[in-house]
């Protein structure tokens, strides 16, 4: 799994969020999930789906083999900013991305030697 690019996207998302650039934070978080999803799909005998980051998030939220909290995180992360008042929306895209990524393939803990 390409951990470095995933962590780079998550770091960029966090920096954007701290800089009050919510749009960029969401895009970077989505890209991190897409990278993790591509790595996860590559390990399967036959990839189940293809597409960009938004397509992967839609697939996760609709696939009942994923636990409900993972599907809900994907739904919040994929909700367009224009629908933030009427649909599930994440205030913390990095946390939702990390939740999905950890489910797909747990990243080694930074505190692990």
Buried (B, 14 or more C-beta within 10 A) or exposed (E): BEBEBBBBBBEBBBBBBEEEBBEBBBBBBBBBBBBBBBBBBEEEEEEEEEEEBBBBBBBBBEEEEBEEEBBBBBBBBBBEEEEBEEEBBBEBBBBBBBBBBEBBBEBEEEEEE
